[in-house]
């Protein structure tokens, strides 16, 4: 079967929402170093290779929002779709203490093949799906590790990332912080401003309402947890969008 770098789920749903999952998979396609970057299996199961739990949350969230989900099928270590094409971290050689042997000294030819066969088809799919929606709203789902090696534990259950467009981010942040059981990060555990990233490319450039949601990955390990978070976030997103009149 021909390798497909992107999965599109729920294309028949008619809602405004489009759910994106940049780091859904830890797959290394066969054309990339024979299907292995030389990283140990335990490390390929960690957050350095993909966002654990994010795929299941994305699918549940999209279903609850009556919208499609677009999911990558390649590891972020192959090439990171949530980076601009000229970003120096597009193909990582070292991540959270782990060396990526298959990326050391990568040639322009091999980097170009990963762009052509993974990165660009993913973004082409996002462009296609958003163009088919009337007034689309973009939600990008990620997960984060509870603690990076050598760093303090991260206290948040969920974080919202955003750049200059705060129309959805600020009211959703306030709504999430009203939940008694949640500690919510404001542009934590990362900044929401990366020039050329997925939100910049498919939402900000077109003036579309948007938000990037980060969930701590120990909270979304099981399918039941992923479904629960998908439904919970959908309810809050729908409520906030309606209240703000976006």
C-alpha positions as CSV (number, residue, x, y, z in Angstrom):
1,X,0.0,0.0,0.0
2,X,1.3,3.5,-0.9
3,X,2.3,5.5,2.2
4,X,-0.2,8.2,3.1
5,X,1.2,11.1,5.2
6,X,-2.2,12.4,6.4
7,X,-5.5,11.1,7.6
8,X,-8.7,13.0,7.1
9,X,-11.5,11.9,9.5
10,X,-15.2,13.1,9.4
11,X,-15.1,14.8,6.0
12,X,-18.9,14.4,5.7
13,X,-19.5,16.5,8.8
14,X,-20.9,19.9,8.1
15,X,-19.8,22.1,11.0
16,X,-17.5,25.2,11.0
17,X,-14.8,23.6,13.2
18,X,-11.7,22.0,11.8
19,X,-9.5,20.1,14.2
20,X,-5.8,19.6,13.4
21,X,-3.3,17.2,15.0
22,X,0.2,18.0,13.8
23,X,1.9,15.3,16.0
24,X,-0.6,12.5,15.9
25,X,1.8,9.7,15.0
26,X,5.3,8.4,15.7
27,X,5.5,6.6,12.3
28,X,8.8,6.7,10.4
29,X,8.0,5.9,6.7
30,X,10.1,3.3,5.0
31,X,11.6,5.9,2.6
32,X,13.2,7.7,5.6
33,X,16.3,5.8,6.6
34,X,14.6,2.5,5.9
35,X,11.9,3.2,8.5
36,X,14.1,3.9,11.5
37,X,15.9,7.1,12.7
38,X,18.1,5.0,15.0
39,X,16.1,6.1,18.1
40,X,15.4,3.5,20.7
41,X,11.8,2.2,20.9
42,X,11.3,3.6,24.4
43,X,12.2,7.1,23.1
44,X,10.0,6.7,20.0
45,X,7.1,6.1,22.4
46,X,7.9,9.4,24.2
47,X,6.7,12.9,23.5
48,X,9.9,13.6,21.5
49,X,8.5,11.5,18.6
50,X,4.8,12.5,18.7
51,X,2.1,13.8,21.0
52,X,0.8,10.8,23.0
53,X,-3.0,10.8,23.3
54,X,-3.5,13.8,21.0
55,X,-4.9,11.7,18.1
56,X,-7.7,10.2,20.2
57,X,-8.6,13.6,21.7
58,X,-8.6,15.1,18.2
59,X,-11.0,12.5,16.8
60,X,-13.3,12.7,19.8
61,X,-13.3,16.5,19.7
62,X,-13.9,16.7,16.0
63,X,-16.9,14.3,16.3
64,X,-18.4,16.4,19.1
65,X,-17.9,19.6,17.2
66,X,-19.4,18.1,14.0
67,X,-16.3,18.9,12.0
68,X,-13.4,17.1,10.3
69,X,-10.1,16.2,11.8
70,X,-6.8,16.3,9.9
71,X,-4.1,14.1,11.4
72,X,-0.4,13.6,10.5
73,X,1.0,10.1,9.9
74,X,4.7,10.8,10.4
75,X,6.8,11.4,13.5
76,X,7.7,15.0,14.4
77,X,11.3,13.6,14.3
78,X,11.0,12.9,10.6
79,X,9.9,16.5,10.0
80,X,7.8,18.8,12.2
81,X,4.7,20.1,10.4
82,X,4.2,22.7,13.2
83,X,7.3,24.7,12.0
84,X,7.9,26.9,9.1
85,X,9.9,25.4,6.2
86,X,12.9,27.6,7.0
87,X,12.8,27.0,10.8
88,X,16.1,25.5,12.1
89,X,14.1,23.1,14.3
90,X,12.2,21.6,11.3
91,X,14.3,18.5,11.5
92,X,15.6,18.0,15.0
93,X,19.0,16.4,15.7
94,X,18.7,16.5,19.5
95,X,15.4,16.5,21.5
96,X,15.0,16.5,25.3
97,X,18.4,14.8,25.8
98,X,18.0,12.2,23.0
99,X,20.2,12.3,19.9
100,X,18.4,11.5,16.6
101,X,21.1,9.6,14.6
102,X,19.0,9.5,11.4
103,X,18.9,13.3,11.3
104,X,22.6,14.0,11.9
105,X,24.1,15.8,9.0
106,X,20.9,15.3,6.9
107,X,21.5,16.3,3.2
108,X,19.4,18.9,1.4
109,X,18.2,16.1,-0.9
110,X,16.8,14.0,2.0
111,X,15.3,17.0,3.8
112,X,13.6,17.9,0.5
113,X,12.1,14.5,0.2
114,X,10.6,14.7,3.7
115,X,9.2,18.1,2.8
116,X,7.7,16.7,-0.4
117,X,6.3,13.4,0.8
118,X,5.3,14.3,4.4
119,X,5.2,18.0,5.4
120,X,3.6,19.6,2.3
121,X,0.9,16.9,1.7
122,X,-0.2,17.5,5.3
123,X,-0.5,21.2,4.9
124,X,-2.1,20.8,1.5
125,X,-4.8,18.7,3.1
126,X,-5.4,21.4,5.8
127,X,-5.6,24.0,3.1
128,X,-8.1,21.9,1.1
129,X,-10.4,21.1,4.1
130,X,-10.5,24.7,5.4
131,X,-11.3,26.1,2.0
132,X,-14.3,23.8,1.9
133,X,-15.8,25.2,5.1
134,X,-17.8,28.4,5.6
135,X,-16.2,30.6,8.1
136,X,-14.0,27.8,9.5
137,X,-12.7,27.9,13.1
138,X,-9.3,26.2,13.6
139,X,-8.5,24.1,16.7
140,X,-5.1,22.5,16.9
141,X,-4.6,19.7,19.5
142,X,-1.3,18.9,21.1
143,X,-0.1,17.1,24.3
144,X,2.9,17.8,26.5
145,X,5.0,15.7,28.9
146,X,4.5,16.3,32.6
147,X,8.2,16.9,33.0
148,X,11.2,17.5,30.7
149,X,14.4,15.8,31.7
150,X,16.3,18.0,34.2
151,X,13.4,20.5,34.6
152,X,10.7,21.1,37.2
153,X,7.3,19.3,36.9
154,X,4.7,21.2,34.9
155,X,1.7,22.1,37.0
156,X,-0.9,22.6,34.3
157,X,-3.5,20.1,33.1
158,X,-4.1,22.1,30.0
159,X,-2.5,25.1,28.3
160,X,-3.7,27.5,25.6
161,X,-1.3,28.7,23.0
162,X,-1.9,31.7,20.8
163,X,-0.2,34.6,19.1
164,X,-1.6,38.0,18.1
165,X,-5.2,36.8,17.5
166,X,-6.8,36.5,21.0
167,X,-10.4,36.6,20.0
168,X,-11.0,32.9,21.0
169,X,-8.0,32.4,23.2
170,X,-8.7,35.0,25.9
171,X,-12.3,34.2,26.5
172,X,-11.6,30.4,26.4
173,X,-8.8,30.9,28.9
174,X,-11.1,32.6,31.3
175,X,-13.7,29.9,30.8
176,X,-11.3,27.1,31.5
177,X,-9.9,28.9,34.6
178,X,-13.5,29.0,35.9
179,X,-13.4,25.1,36.0
180,X,-12.6,24.2,39.7
181,X,-10.4,21.2,38.9
182,X,-8.1,22.8,36.3
183,X,-4.8,24.6,36.4
184,X,-4.5,26.3,33.0
185,X,-1.4,27.6,31.3
186,X,-1.5,30.9,29.5
187,X,0.9,30.4,26.6
188,X,2.3,27.5,28.6
189,X,4.2,25.2,28.5
190,X,5.3,26.9,25.2
191,X,4.8,30.2,23.5
192,X,2.1,30.3,20.8
193,X,4.1,32.4,18.5
194,X,6.2,30.5,15.9
195,X,6.4,32.2,12.5
196,X,5.2,29.9,9.8
197,X,3.7,27.3,12.2
198,X,0.4,25.6,11.5
199,X,-1.8,28.2,13.1
200,X,0.1,31.1,11.5
201,X,-0.2,29.5,8.1
202,X,-3.9,28.3,8.2
203,X,-5.6,30.6,10.6
204,X,-3.8,33.9,11.3
205,X,-2.9,34.5,7.7
206,X,-6.6,34.2,6.7
207,X,-8.1,35.9,9.7
208,X,-9.8,32.7,11.0
209,X,-10.6,32.3,14.7
210,X,-8.2,29.8,16.2
211,X,-6.7,28.2,19.3
212,X,-4.0,25.6,20.0
213,X,-4.8,23.4,23.0
214,X,-2.1,21.5,24.9
215,X,-3.1,18.7,27.2
216,X,-0.8,17.0,29.7
217,X,-0.3,13.6,28.3
218,X,-0.6,11.6,31.5
219,X,-4.2,12.7,31.6
220,X,-5.1,11.3,28.1
221,X,-3.5,7.9,28.2
222,X,-6.6,5.8,27.7
223,X,-9.4,5.9,25.0
224,X,-11.9,6.8,27.8
225,X,-9.8,9.7,28.9
226,X,-9.4,10.9,25.4
227,X,-13.1,10.8,24.7
228,X,-13.9,12.5,28.0
229,X,-11.5,15.4,27.2
230,X,-12.8,15.6,23.6
231,X,-16.3,16.0,24.8
232,X,-15.4,18.4,27.6
233,X,-13.4,20.7,25.3
234,X,-16.1,20.7,22.6
235,X,-18.7,21.9,25.1
236,X,-16.5,24.8,26.2
237,X,-15.4,25.7,22.7
238,X,-19.0,25.8,21.4
239,X,-20.1,27.8,24.4
240,X,-17.3,30.3,24.1
241,X,-17.6,30.8,20.3
242,X,-21.3,31.5,20.7
243,X,-20.8,33.9,23.6
244,X,-18.2,35.9,21.7
245,X,-20.2,36.0,18.5
246,X,-17.3,34.9,16.3
